[in-house]
Amino acid sequence: MNPYGVAFVGDNFQAGSGPLKRGDILVSNFNNSMSLQGTGTTIVRVPKSGSPTLFFQGAAGLGLSTALGTLQQYGFVVVGNAPTADGTAATAGPGSLLVINNQGKLIQTITNAAIQGPWDMALVDGGDWAIAFVSNALTGTVIRMDFKVSSGGLKLESTKTIASGYVHRGDPVTLFVAPTGLVYDDRRDMLFVASTGDNAVFAVRDAADRKSDGGLGTIVYQDNIHLHGALGLAMAPNGHLLVTNNDGINPDANQPSEIVEVTKDGRFVKEIPVDPAQGGSFGLAVHTTEDKAILAAVDDNTATLTIWTLNLE
């Protein structure tokens, strides 16, 4: 229950003899069947046709977060683990990053003192190297983790805090109010951060090679009319930012569970409704091919995934 992370299986993903197919969508679950937050253990495969199936079943109490991505060359799925003992923030642990192979088997658990409740992640795939930008719910920070990648898994080369100071606190409804959604713009070496408690989207410059903590970065978009707890973040094919809202901050009954589209220079474009009730809009992802784009977003209220297909021509 409570689907959080959304990720596409890319066109060059090495699936081998495993169950994943290119174009599949993966969804991670943060709650267990009793709806205790921070205890979900499964990743579901949503194929282009046919019924969803179980891709990964982890050990009890994991709490698989919005931090979900794939590495194509070696066929890995990487997911954040933000656990609790009883579904409350008071018992939350630091968690880890889990590396799962294309057969749906856990091959590696990455822990580090800088990982403190991995709430979301932007995964940069360089083939034999990768960068994981991770937002931390327990500390209100964003870290950069540099990896070497091989058929055996991920080798951590370095870790650096590149942003900090975001509002972070426990919450009885959402578990945490903290920095969440991350989008990396490789052309400008800029990381965009959606911070729920600040109800704003920030930009951190020189993200891939920054040697120092950039604090909050600079505000890209802060708008209490359209933002109601900025949460998940994705980049649209036109370069705009798509921001989900969990309605935990500045709620508006007339604008429940919205995805807000804004330009990178902070201009509002439009809203896309996910659910008629508040609190449903969380994780999302975008996949673009030559002639179409697919937007996939979860609805936490109904434990469903909605898919929009857009003709780019």
N, C-alpha and C positions, 0 to 999 in steps of 0.2 A: 504494500500500500504506500501511498504518498510518493508517486514517481517524481524524481528530481532531475537527474542528468539526462541529456539527449545528445547523441552523437551519431553521425553517419559513417557507414563503412565505405571508404573511398574507392574510386575507380581503379586504383593501383594496389589495393589491399591484398596481401598474399594470404589467401584463405586456406591454401593447401587442401587437405581432405576434411577440414573442419566444416561446421554448419553455416558459417557466415558467407553471404554472397554480397557482391558489390552493389551498393544502393540500399542495403538493409539499414534500418535504424535501430540503435541500441538505446534502451531506457534503463536507468538505475533506480532502485527503490530504496528510500530512506527509512521507511517504517516497516515493522514486521506485520504479521497478519492480525495482531491485536492492536495495531496502530500506535505502537510505542516508537517515538522518534529516535533516530540514531541507533536503530537495531535492525534495519532492513539488510537483507543478505543476497539479493538477486539482481541480475541484469537480464532483461528480456530482449529477445530479437524480434523485431517487427519487419517481416519481409515485404517486398514490393507487392506480392500477392500471396494470399493464404493467411492462416491464423498466426498470431504471435506464439513464440515458443521460448522456453527457458534456455538462455545461453550460459549463464554462470550461476552457480549456487555456492555461496561462501559459508563460512562457519557462523554460528549463532552470534548475534550482537555486533555485527560489523558497522552498520549505518553507512550505506553507500550514498555519497553526496552528489551534488551537481558537478563535481570535478570528474568529467568523463571525456575520454578522447581515444584516438587510435593512432598507431604508428604503422604505416603501410608496408614498408620494405620487409619487415620481419613478422608482420601479422600479429601485432600486440594490441591489446586493449588496456588502457591505464585508467584507474578509477580511484577517487579519494574515499577514505574511510574515516568518518567522523563519528565515533561511537559514544553511546551513553549506556549506563547500567540500567536505568529505569525510565528512559524517555524524557528526562529533564536535563536542563543545562547544568544543574548542580553536580551531576555525575559524569559530565562530558570528559572524555580523554583526548589526548593530542592526536591520536590516529596515525595514518600512514597513507602511502600510495601503493596500490596493488597492481601488479603486472600480470595480465592473464594472456595466455597464448591463444592461437586461433582455434584450438580445440575446446576452449572454455575452461582450461585448467590454470589454477593459480601457480605461477612459477617464481614469484618474487614479492616480498613485502619490503618496501622502502621506508625506513624510519629515519628521522633526523630531528635534532633539537629545534630546528627552524620550522618544522611542520607542527602546527598547533591548531588542529581542527580544520583540515582542508575543505573549504566550503565551495570552491569552484576552481577551475583551472583553464588556462589557455595553453594548449600543447602544440609546440612548433616542431614539425617533423622534417628533419634534415637527412633522412636515410640512415646513415651510420652515426648520426648525432641527433640530439633532441634537446629542447628547452621546455621546461614546465614552469609556467608562471602560476603560482598558487596563492589564493586569498585565504587568510587564516581567520576563522571565527573567534578563536580564543584570545587573539592578540591584536586584531585590527590591522594586520600587516599584509603586505604582498611580498612574496619571495620569488627569486629566480633560481631554478635548479638546472644545472648544465649536466647533460649525460652523454656518455658514449653508448651507442646501441649496437648490439651484435645478436646473433642467433641465440645466445645464452641469456639475454636480458639486458638490463640497463645498468651501467656503471656510473655512479655519481662522481662527477669531477669537481664541482664547486657549488656552493650555496651562498646567496646574497639577499639580504633584505633590501628591496629597491623602493618600497613605499610604506608609509606608516601613518598613524594618527587618525585612522577612520573610526567612527563610532562603532563600538562593539559591546554587546551586553547580552545576557541571557533573556529569553522571552518565553512566557508560558504558552504562547500560541505557536510561534514560528521557531521555537527552540533558541535561535540566535538572531539578533539584529546585528549585522556585520557587513564588511565588504564582501561582495559575492561575484557578480558577473565580470568576466575578463575577455577582452578582445585585443589581439595583437595585430597591428598594422605594420607589416614588414617593410613596406616602401618608405615609411617615415620613422621606423624603429620606435614606435609609440605604442604604449599599452593603455587601453581604456579600462577604467575600473568603475563598476556600478556599486555604490555604497548605499545600503538600505537606510541606515540610521541618519546619514547625511542627506538622504533623498536627492542624490546628485550623481552625475557621471563625471569622472576626473580623467585627465590624461597625464601619464608619466612618460617623459621623454627619455631617449637613449636607453630604452628598457633592456635591450639585449646585451649591452656592454657597460651599463652603468656600474660604477665602482662604489657609489655612495647611496645612502638613503635619500630619496627625493621627497620625503614627506607625503603630503596629500597629492602632490602634483598640482595641475591647474584645473579649474572647473571648466568643463565643456558645456554642461547642460544642468541647470537647476531651475525647476519650474513646478511650483506647488499646485498649479492648476491641472497639469497633466501627469505629474509623477506622484505616486502614492506608495512609496516604499520600493525604490529602484532595486532590481534584483538580478535576474538573468540578463545576459548581454550576447548579442550576435551581430555580425555584419551582413547587411543585405547586399545583393549583387550590384546595386548602384552605389555602394560605398557608404550608405547611411547606417546608423546604428539602430538596432532594435532592442528595446529595453522592456523587460517584463516588470510587473508591479504586484507585490504580494498584499497590498492594502493594509499592511501593518503600521505604516506611517502615513499621516495625513489622509485618512480614508475618505472617499467620496462615494456615497451610495449610488450616484448617477453614473459613475465610471468604474464599475467593478472589474477586476481581473483583466486589465488592459495590457496589450503590447503597444508601446509608444515608439514611433519612428521619428528619429531626429537626424539632422545632418551633423557632420563632424565639427562644424563651426557653431553648433548649438541652436539651430533653427528647427522649430517644431514642424513636422510634416503631417502626421495622421495618427489615429489610434485604431487598433484591431482588437475586437472583443474576443475573449477566450471562454468566459463563463458569465452567466447572468448574476451569479452570486460573488461576493468578495472572497479573496484569498485563494483563487484557483490558478493564477498565472505564475509559473515558476521557470523551469528549464526550457530552453529552445535551442535549435540549431538550424543552419542553412546549408544546403548543398546545391552547387551550381554546375550544370553541364553546358554544352555548346548552345542549346536552344531552349533550356528551361531552368527554372530555379525551384527548389522545394524547401518550404519552411515547415518545420515540425515543432510543435509546442505541446507540453504536457499541461493537463488540468488536474491539479491536486485534489480538487473537490470531488471529482468523479473518477479519478484514477484512469484517465483516458489520454490518448494522444491524438491531436488533430493535425492533419497534413494539408497544406495549401500548395498547389502546383501552379506555377506562373509561367506563361509562355513568354520568353524573352524576345521573340520576334515581333 
